[in-house]
Amino acid sequence: MSDPAGKYSITMPRDIAEAAKARSGPSGLSAYVAAAVARQIERDNLNELIQVAEAEHGPVTDEEIQALRDQLQQARRQQTQGGANAA
């Protein structure tokens, strides 16, 4: 579980606040905003990790990225075909 909640005041553009309120559902705006901030922190942490890795090993090329995407797509196809064969 996370730490106890604290109360904070934030300022954001009205249109963003209204869109967030409309999408927040029964959990409420605070939970919606907290989840969005948590995702942003994850992204920030991943970007920092990428920067460290690239500083040590050099940047990942477009070809390497495409090769990994191809591997992932192939694995997904095999998983789907395996699931269909098992049924």
C-alpha positions in Angstrom: 0.0 0.0 0.0 1.1 3.6 -0.6 1.5 6.2 2.1 -1.5 7.9 3.6 -3.0 10.6 1.3 -2.1 14.2 1.7 -4.1 17.2 0.5 -2.5 19.4 -2.1 -3.7 22.3 -4.2 -2.8 22.3 -7.9 -3.5 24.6 -10.7 -4.3 23.4 -14.2 -6.1 24.7 -17.3 -9.8 24.6 -16.9 -10.5 22.5 -20.0 -8.0 19.8 -18.8 -9.6 19.8 -15.3 -13.1 19.4 -16.7 -12.0 16.6 -19.1 -10.4 14.8 -16.2 -13.5 15.2 -14.0 -15.6 13.8 -16.8 -13.4 10.8 -17.1 -12.6 10.2 -13.5 -15.7 8.1 -12.8 -16.6 6.8 -9.4 -13.0 6.8 -8.1 -13.0 10.6 -8.3 -10.8 13.3 -9.7 -8.1 12.9 -7.0 -7.6 9.2 -7.8 -7.6 10.0 -11.5 -4.9 12.7 -11.1 -2.9 10.6 -8.7 -2.8 7.7 -11.3 -1.8 10.2 -14.1 1.0 11.5 -11.9 2.2 8.0 -11.1 2.3 7.1 -14.8 4.3 10.3 -15.5 6.8 9.4 -12.7 7.2 5.9 -14.3 7.9 7.6 -17.7 10.4 9.9 -16.1 12.2 7.0 -14.4 12.3 5.0 -17.6 13.7 8.0 -19.5 16.4 8.4 -16.9 17.2 4.7 -17.2 17.4 5.0 -21.0 19.7 8.0 -20.7 22.1 6.1 -18.4 22.0 3.0 -20.7 22.6 5.1 -23.8 25.5 6.9 -22.1 27.1 3.6 -21.3 26.3 1.6 -24.5 25.3 4.2 -27.1 21.9 4.9 -28.5 19.7 2.2 -29.8 19.4 2.3 -33.6 16.1 2.4 -35.5 17.1 -1.0 -37.0 17.5 -2.5 -33.5 14.1 -1.1 -32.5 12.4 -2.5 -35.6 14.1 -6.0 -35.0 12.7 -6.1 -31.5 9.2 -5.0 -32.7 9.3 -7.8 -35.3 10.3 -10.3 -32.6 7.4 -9.2 -30.4 4.9 -9.3 -33.2 6.1 -12.8 -34.1 5.8 -14.0 -30.5 2.3 -12.6 -30.3 1.3 -14.4 -33.5 2.7 -17.6 -32.1 0.9 -17.1 -28.8 -2.4 -16.5 -30.7 -1.9 -19.6 -32.9 -0.9 -21.7 -29.9 -4.0 -20.6 -28.0 -6.2 -21.4 -31.0 -4.6 -24.8 -31.3 -5.1 -25.6 -27.6 -8.9 -24.9 -27.8 
